[in-house]
Amino acid sequence: MLDNLPYLQWQIVFMFIPSLMVWVLAWDILKHYKKTILVITAIGVMWGIVFDVVSSSWLGIWFYQNHLGVNFLGLQIEEYITLLVMPQQFVCILLVIRKYYGKT
């Protein structure tokens, strides 16, 4: 089923599984930072949408092949998933690192 969707395969391996692992293993830390995670993720999504729409749709710097076929503003649904998951994943990892190695 996923053989012809390499972008989705990469998302599962490098985004969904690590993100799930971080949330499960560090829930006790992350539950205290829900607002921080939400705000930074929202800012990342807004920046990413502007950047991706301009770069892919308007300027044609890159394009997407082998996607699910759901588009909005010239971007595939997989790109929106990336824009939602990556910022929260980075924030969560950095918060965990900060908890163990930095000042709290």
Disulfide bonds with the S-S distance in Angstrom:
none
